[in-house]
Amino acid sequence: MSDRYAELVNLPVGRTVAKQFGLPMPTMLQRRNNGSPDLSGRVAVGEAECGRLGDALGQALADTPVEVTDDGRHQGLLFDATGITSPEQLDQLYDFFHERIVAVAGCGRAVVLGTPPDATGSASERIAQRALEGFVRSLGKELRHGATAQLVYVAPGAEGLIASTLRFLLSPRSAYVSGQVIQIGAATQPGEVDWEKPLDGRVALVTGAARGIGAAVAATLARDGAHVVGLDVPALASELEQTIGAIGGSTLTLDITGEDAPGAIAEHLRTEHGGVDVVVHNAGITRDKSLARMDEKRFREVIAVNLIAPQRITDALLKGGSKAALQPNGRVVCVSSIGGIAGNAGQTNYAASKAGVIGLVDAYAPLLAERSSTINAVAPGFIETQMTAKMPLALREAGRRMNSLSQGGLPVDVAETIAWLASPGSSGLNGNVVRVCGQSLIGA
């Protein structure tokens, strides 16, 4: 569904009226165009005294079209804050950003890199590094014209694993991601990555792939080189065939809540595809009612589809040791929701299931790490889908405007975030929950 208001205020007359009445003025976001480079433009790079990421930043940007310079308007601002070891040194953030922030181009990017508070060496350093979160989230709310801000905590020993994350956060692929705190931990080096086709030769399972966000995820992973196995319920078999057929993938139809479903999925992937490299738990349902009016069936159905099934499927894919369906260096990405973070009236079942998905990521991250694999989650906010198009007008407009970008996201925004987490270059990302919500004011 198109955002008619955003289209109107980006016309000269609409822009004038919006300014006069102080109305939201969402910028049309730049998203990736096939054939154009992910990274381009000028990027200013700074560092606090004794920062440890200077060489890593140089290497990460070396083979990109980015021009590292402090002249002119900037498409990106990068600041290595790992050298800040006390609150007194936080003024180095001010020194770098104060004058440069006004020169950030439309849909520009600001990224601060720090040390995870748990990995700091003193109380003062821990306090100072935790302060970065407030700085970055506030910066994201001050930026205008589609620009975003992120904080990336890089653990000691993970300096060489930042390229995939920087390429995502500095690019149009992260258009609807802002105000996020991302952690990169020490992990197996990914080896050489083809950044144009990072998933070439890999198999990706996407549940709920027939339509909406699932269809966008399938198309994006296929664009990145994956053979996509799209899964959905038998009732959507025709739509699934059309969606997945268009990208050259293959299909599997079954009810993921069935008793034998996890084993059947694992066996199908082993037999037909030699295993699976990327698993996207996207399938989900809503059955909204206030708790007092909700029958037990509505509650159980949502928990079964949104939470129990992903856990059971993951268990089945991990079963068998060296013969497990999930290949080494695998990626599991779960779709949660900001509803699971902030809650929603009438959605006790849905919010519980999506908060449980975050718990699944927390619980399984150490287990996946033992297998040189990862598990992360994305938490979409207001995304323009068939479901949100059916919302009452007032609620729909509130969902669109109550974020730093003053607009809803698109299914492709969720898909691009999943593709980043699914990349072989993202081996240091494990246990993260990344909101794709334009820095929503709900659950911020």
C-alpha positions as CSV (number, residue, x, y, z in Angstrom):
1,M,0.0,0.0,0.0
2,S,1.4,3.4,-0.9
3,D,1.9,6.2,1.5
4,R,-0.1,9.0,-0.1
5,Y,0.8,11.5,2.6
6,A,4.5,11.0,2.1
7,E,4.1,11.3,-1.6
8,L,2.1,14.6,-1.2
9,V,4.5,16.3,1.2
10,N,7.4,15.6,-1.2
11,L,5.7,17.7,-3.9
12,P,6.4,21.5,-3.8
13,V,2.8,22.5,-2.7
14,G,2.6,19.8,-0.1
15,R,6.0,20.6,1.3
16,T,4.9,24.3,1.7
17,V,1.7,23.3,3.5
18,A,3.6,20.8,5.8
19,K,6.1,23.5,6.8
20,Q,3.4,26.1,7.5
21,F,1.5,23.7,9.9
22,G,4.4,21.9,11.4
23,L,3.4,18.5,9.9
24,P,5.7,15.5,9.6
25,M,7.8,15.7,6.4
26,P,9.1,12.2,5.6
27,T,11.9,12.0,3.1
28,M,11.7,9.5,0.3
29,L,14.3,7.0,1.4
30,Q,17.1,5.8,-0.9
31,R,17.1,2.0,-1.2
32,R,19.3,-0.3,-3.2
33,N,19.1,-0.3,-6.9
34,N,20.4,-3.4,-8.7
35,G,23.5,-2.5,-10.6
36,S,24.4,0.5,-8.5
37,P,27.2,0.2,-5.9
38,D,26.1,-0.3,-2.3
39,L,28.6,2.2,-1.0
40,S,29.4,5.5,-2.5
41,G,30.1,9.2,-1.6
42,R,32.3,10.9,0.9
43,V,32.8,9.5,4.4
44,A,34.5,11.3,7.2
45,V,36.4,9.0,9.6
46,G,37.5,10.0,13.1
47,E,38.7,8.3,16.2
48,A,39.1,8.9,19.9
49,E,42.6,8.9,21.3
50,C,44.0,5.4,21.5
51,G,41.1,3.9,19.5
52,R,41.8,0.3,18.3
53,L,39.8,0.2,15.1
54,G,41.7,2.5,12.8
55,D,43.4,-0.2,10.8
56,A,40.2,-2.3,10.6
57,L,38.2,0.6,9.4
58,G,40.8,1.3,6.7
59,Q,40.7,-2.3,5.5
60,A,36.9,-2.5,5.6
61,L,36.6,0.6,3.3
62,A,39.7,-0.1,1.1
63,D,37.9,-2.0,-1.7
64,T,34.8,0.1,-1.8
65,P,34.0,3.2,-3.9
66,V,33.8,5.3,-0.7
67,E,36.0,8.4,-0.6
68,V,37.4,8.9,2.8
69,T,37.7,12.7,3.2
70,D,36.8,15.5,5.6
71,D,35.8,17.9,2.8
72,G,32.4,18.8,1.6
73,R,29.1,17.1,2.4
74,H,29.3,13.7,3.8
75,Q,27.3,10.6,3.0
76,G,28.7,9.0,6.1
77,L,30.3,9.8,9.4
78,L,32.3,7.1,11.1
79,F,33.8,7.5,14.6
80,D,35.9,5.0,16.5
81,A,35.0,5.6,20.1
82,T,36.8,2.5,21.5
83,G,39.5,4.8,23.0
84,I,37.0,6.5,25.3
85,T,37.8,5.0,28.7
86,S,36.2,7.6,31.0
87,P,33.2,9.9,31.1
88,E,35.6,12.9,30.9
89,Q,36.6,11.7,27.4
90,L,33.0,11.7,26.0
91,D,33.6,15.3,24.7
92,Q,35.6,13.7,21.9
93,L,32.2,12.7,20.5
94,Y,31.1,16.3,20.6
95,D,34.4,17.4,18.9
96,F,33.9,15.1,16.0
97,F,30.1,15.4,15.4
98,H,29.3,19.0,16.4
99,E,30.3,20.7,13.1
100,R,30.1,17.7,10.8
101,I,26.6,16.6,11.5
102,V,25.1,19.6,9.7
103,A,27.0,18.5,6.6
104,V,25.4,15.1,6.4
105,A,23.7,14.5,3.1
106,G,20.1,13.4,2.7
107,C,19.8,9.7,3.6
108,G,23.2,9.9,5.1
109,R,24.7,7.6,7.8
110,A,26.3,8.2,11.2
111,V,28.0,5.2,12.8
112,V,29.8,5.1,16.2
113,L,31.9,2.1,17.1
114,G,32.7,1.2,20.7
115,T,33.6,-1.6,23.0
116,P,30.9,-3.8,24.6
117,P,30.5,-2.6,28.2
118,D,30.9,-6.2,29.4
119,A,34.3,-6.3,27.7
120,T,35.7,-3.1,29.3
121,G,38.7,-3.0,31.6
122,S,37.4,-0.6,34.3
123,A,34.3,0.9,35.9
124,S,35.0,4.3,34.2
125,E,35.4,2.7,30.8
126,R,32.2,0.7,31.2
127,I,30.2,3.8,32.2
128,A,31.6,5.8,29.2
129,Q,31.0,3.0,26.7
130,R,27.4,2.6,27.9
131,A,26.9,6.3,27.5
132,L,27.4,5.9,23.7
133,E,24.0,4.3,23.5
134,G,22.2,7.5,24.7
135,F,24.3,9.6,22.4
136,V,23.6,7.6,19.3
137,R,19.9,7.1,19.9
138,S,19.5,10.8,20.5
139,L,21.5,11.6,17.4
140,G,19.2,9.4,15.3
141,K,16.2,11.4,16.5
142,E,17.9,14.7,15.6
143,L,19.0,13.8,12.1
144,R,16.7,14.8,9.3
145,H,16.1,14.0,5.6
146,G,16.2,10.3,5.9
147,A,19.6,10.1,7.7
148,T,20.2,7.4,10.3
149,A,22.6,6.7,13.3
150,Q,23.8,3.4,14.7
151,L,26.1,2.1,17.4
152,V,28.3,-0.9,16.8
153,Y,30.0,-2.5,19.8
154,V,33.1,-4.4,18.6
155,A,34.5,-6.9,21.0
156,P,38.3,-7.2,21.4
157,G,39.5,-9.8,18.9
158,A,36.6,-9.0,16.5
159,E,38.2,-6.1,14.8
160,G,38.6,-8.0,11.5
161,L,34.9,-8.8,11.3
162,I,33.4,-5.4,10.9
163,A,33.3,-5.2,7.1
164,S,29.9,-6.8,6.5
165,T,28.2,-4.6,9.1
166,L,29.8,-1.4,7.9
167,R,28.8,-2.2,4.3
168,F,25.2,-2.7,5.4
169,L,24.9,0.3,7.8
170,L,26.6,2.8,5.3
171,S,24.5,1.6,2.4
172,P,20.9,2.2,1.1
173,R,20.1,-1.4,2.2
174,S,19.8,-0.1,5.8
175,A,17.3,2.6,4.8
176,Y,14.7,1.8,7.6
177,V,17.2,0.8,10.4
178,S,18.1,3.6,12.8
179,G,19.0,4.0,16.5
180,Q,20.2,0.4,16.8
181,V,22.9,-1.1,19.0
182,I,24.7,-4.0,17.3
183,Q,27.3,-6.2,18.8
184,I,30.1,-7.9,16.9
185,G,31.9,-10.7,18.8
186,A,35.0,-12.7,18.2
187,A,34.3,-15.6,15.8
188,T,35.7,-17.6,12.9
189,Q,37.0,-15.4,10.1
190,P,34.7,-15.8,7.1
191,G,37.4,-15.9,4.5
192,E,37.0,-14.1,1.2
193,V,33.5,-12.8,0.6
194,D,32.0,-12.0,-2.8
195,W,30.1,-8.9,-1.7
196,E,28.0,-8.9,-4.9
197,K,26.8,-12.5,-4.4
198,P,27.6,-13.4,-0.8
199,L,25.2,-16.3,-0.8
200,D,26.3,-17.9,-4.0
201,G,26.2,-21.7,-3.8
202,R,24.2,-21.6,-0.5
203,V,20.7,-23.0,0.3
204,A,18.3,-20.8,2.2
205,L,15.0,-21.9,3.8
206,V,12.4,-19.2,4.2
207,T,9.2,-20.0,6.0
208,G,6.0,-18.1,5.3
209,A,7.5,-17.3,1.9
210,A,4.3,-17.0,-0.3
211,R,3.6,-13.3,0.3
212,G,4.5,-10.1,2.1
213,I,7.8,-10.0,4.1
214,G,8.5,-13.7,3.4
215,A,8.3,-13.1,-0.4
216,A,10.6,-10.1,-0.2
217,V,13.1,-12.1,1.9
218,A,13.1,-14.9,-0.6
219,A,13.7,-12.5,-3.5
220,T,16.5,-10.7,-1.7
221,L,18.4,-13.9,-0.7
222,A,18.0,-15.1,-4.3
223,R,19.5,-11.9,-5.5
224,D,22.5,-12.5,-3.3
225,G,23.0,-15.9,-4.9
226,A,21.1,-18.3,-2.7
227,H,18.9,-21.2,-3.9
228,V,15.8,-20.5,-1.9
229,V,13.5,-23.2,-0.5
230,G,10.2,-21.4,0.1
231,L,7.9,-23.0,2.7
232,D,4.3,-22.2,3.4
233,V,0.9,-23.8,4.2
234,P,-0.8,-26.0,1.6
235,A,-3.6,-23.4,1.2
236,L,-1.1,-21.0,-0.3
237,A,0.6,-23.5,-2.6
238,S,-0.3,-21.6,-5.7
239,E,1.0,-18.3,-4.5
240,L,4.1,-20.0,-3.2
241,E,4.8,-21.6,-6.5
242,Q,4.4,-18.3,-8.3
243,T,6.6,-16.4,-5.8
244,I,9.4,-18.9,-5.6
245,G,9.2,-19.9,-9.3
246,A,9.9,-16.3,-10.3
247,I,13.3,-16.5,-8.5
248,G,14.3,-20.0,-9.6
249,G,13.8,-21.6,-6.2
250,S,12.0,-24.7,-5.0
251,T,9.0,-25.1,-2.7
252,L,7.8,-27.1,0.3
253,T,4.2,-27.0,1.5
254,L,3.2,-28.2,5.0
255,D,1.9,-27.0,8.3
256,I,4.9,-26.1,10.5
257,T,3.0,-26.9,13.6
258,G,2.4,-30.5,12.6
259,E,4.0,-33.1,14.9
260,D,6.2,-34.5,12.1
261,A,6.9,-31.2,10.4
262,P,10.3,-30.4,11.8
263,G,11.7,-33.8,11.0
264,A,10.1,-33.7,7.5
265,I,11.7,-30.3,6.8
266,A,15.2,-31.5,8.0
267,E,15.0,-34.6,5.9
268,H,13.8,-32.8,2.8
269,L,16.7,-30.3,3.0
270,R,19.2,-33.1,3.5
271,T,17.8,-35.3,0.7
272,E,17.0,-32.7,-1.9
273,H,19.6,-30.0,-1.2
274,G,22.4,-31.6,0.8
275,G,21.5,-29.5,3.8
276,V,20.8,-25.8,4.4
277,D,23.0,-22.8,5.1
278,V,20.5,-20.1,5.9
279,V,17.2,-20.5,7.8
280,V,14.7,-17.7,8.1
281,H,11.9,-18.2,10.6
282,N,9.4,-15.8,9.1
283,A,6.1,-17.6,9.3
284,G,3.7,-15.9,11.7
285,I,0.1,-15.2,12.4
286,T,-2.0,-12.8,14.5
287,R,-5.2,-13.6,16.4
288,D,-5.9,-10.3,18.2
289,K,-8.3,-9.9,21.1
290,S,-8.1,-8.4,24.5
291,L,-7.0,-11.1,27.0
292,A,-10.4,-11.0,28.7
293,R,-12.2,-11.8,25.4
294,M,-9.6,-14.1,23.9
295,D,-10.4,-17.8,23.7
296,E,-7.8,-20.4,24.5
297,K,-7.6,-21.5,20.8
298,R,-6.5,-18.0,19.7
299,F,-3.7,-17.9,22.3
300,R,-2.4,-21.4,21.6
301,E,-2.4,-21.0,17.8
302,V,-0.2,-17.9,17.8
303,I,2.3,-19.4,20.3
304,A,2.4,-22.6,18.3
305,V,3.1,-20.9,14.9
306,N,5.2,-18.0,16.0
307,L,7.4,-19.5,18.7
308,I,7.1,-23.3,19.3
309,A,7.5,-24.2,15.6
310,P,10.7,-22.2,15.1
311,Q,12.2,-23.8,18.1
312,R,11.3,-27.3,17.1
313,I,12.5,-26.7,13.5
314,T,15.8,-25.4,14.7
315,D,16.2,-28.4,17.0
316,A,15.5,-30.7,14.1
317,L,18.0,-28.9,11.8
318,L,20.7,-29.1,14.5
319,K,20.1,-32.8,15.3
320,G,22.6,-35.4,14.1
321,G,26.0,-33.8,14.9
322,S,28.2,-33.8,11.8
323,K,25.2,-35.0,9.7
324,A,22.9,-32.2,10.9
325,A,20.9,-30.5,8.1
326,L,22.2,-27.1,9.1
327,Q,25.6,-26.7,7.5
328,P,28.7,-25.4,9.3
329,N,29.0,-21.6,9.3
330,G,25.2,-21.6,9.1
331,R,22.9,-18.7,9.7
332,V,19.5,-18.7,11.6
333,V,17.5,-15.5,11.4
334,C,14.2,-15.2,13.3
335,V,11.5,-12.6,12.7
336,S,10.4,-11.0,16.0
337,S,8.5,-7.7,16.3
338,I,8.6,-4.4,18.2
339,G,5.4,-5.8,19.7
340,G,7.5,-8.3,21.4
341,I,9.6,-5.6,22.9
342,A,7.0,-2.9,23.8
343,G,3.8,-5.0,23.9
344,N,0.5,-4.1,22.3
345,A,-3.0,-3.9,23.7
346,G,-5.0,-6.8,22.3
347,Q,-1.9,-8.8,21.4
348,T,-0.9,-10.6,24.6
349,N,-0.5,-13.8,22.5
350,Y,1.4,-12.2,19.7
351,A,3.7,-10.1,21.9
352,A,4.4,-13.2,24.1
353,S,5.4,-15.2,21.0
354,K,7.6,-12.5,19.6
355,A,9.3,-11.8,22.9
356,G,9.8,-15.6,23.1
357,V,11.6,-15.4,19.8
358,I,14.1,-13.0,21.3
359,G,14.5,-15.5,24.1
360,L,15.1,-18.2,21.5
361,V,17.9,-16.1,20.1
362,D,19.4,-15.5,23.6
363,A,19.2,-19.2,24.5
364,Y,20.5,-20.7,21.2
365,A,23.3,-18.2,20.5
366,P,25.9,-20.1,22.5
367,L,24.8,-23.4,21.0
368,L,25.1,-22.1,17.5
369,A,28.5,-20.5,18.3
370,E,29.9,-23.9,19.2
371,R,29.1,-25.0,15.6
372,S,30.6,-21.8,14.0
373,S,27.1,-20.7,13.2
374,T,24.9,-17.8,14.3
375,I,21.4,-16.9,15.3
376,N,19.9,-13.4,15.3
377,A,16.6,-11.7,15.1
378,V,15.0,-8.8,13.3
379,A,12.1,-6.9,14.9
380,P,10.1,-5.1,12.3
381,G,8.0,-2.0,13.3
382,F,5.3,-0.6,11.0
383,I,5.9,-2.2,7.6
384,E,3.6,-1.6,4.6
385,T,2.0,-4.9,4.0
386,Q,-1.5,-6.3,3.3
387,M,-2.0,-6.7,7.1
388,T,-1.2,-3.0,7.9
389,A,-3.3,-1.8,5.0
390,K,-6.3,-3.2,6.8
391,M,-5.7,-1.2,10.0
392,P,-8.0,1.7,10.8
393,L,-6.8,4.9,9.3
394,A,-5.9,6.6,12.6
395,L,-3.8,3.7,13.8
396,R,-2.2,3.2,10.5
397,E,-1.1,6.9,10.3
398,A,0.1,6.8,13.9
399,G,2.2,3.7,13.1
400,R,3.7,5.4,10.1
401,R,4.6,8.7,11.7
402,M,5.7,7.7,15.2
403,N,9.3,7.1,14.3
404,S,12.4,9.2,13.5
405,L,11.8,8.8,9.7
406,S,8.1,9.7,9.9
407,Q,7.1,6.8,7.6
408,G,6.4,3.1,7.4
409,G,9.0,0.7,6.1
410,L,8.8,-1.7,3.2
411,P,9.1,-5.5,3.2
412,V,12.4,-5.1,1.4
413,D,13.8,-3.2,4.4
414,V,13.3,-6.3,6.6
415,A,14.6,-8.5,3.8
416,E,17.8,-6.5,3.4
417,T,18.5,-6.7,7.2
418,I,18.0,-10.4,7.1
419,A,20.3,-10.8,4.1
420,W,23.0,-8.9,6.0
421,L,22.7,-11.2,9.0
422,A,22.7,-14.2,6.6
423,S,25.9,-13.2,4.9
424,P,29.0,-15.4,5.4
425,G,30.8,-12.2,6.3
426,S,28.5,-11.7,9.3
427,S,30.1,-14.4,11.4
428,G,30.7,-12.0,14.3
429,L,27.0,-11.2,14.6
430,N,25.4,-13.7,17.1
431,G,22.6,-13.1,19.6
432,N,21.6,-9.7,18.2
433,V,18.0,-8.3,17.9
434,V,17.9,-5.6,15.3
435,R,14.8,-3.4,15.0
436,V,13.7,-2.5,11.5
437,C,11.4,0.3,12.5
438,G,12.8,3.7,11.5
439,Q,13.7,4.2,15.2
440,S,10.1,3.8,16.4
441,L,9.1,5.8,19.4
442,I,7.3,2.7,20.7
443,G,9.7,0.5,22.6
444,A,12.6,2.9,21.9
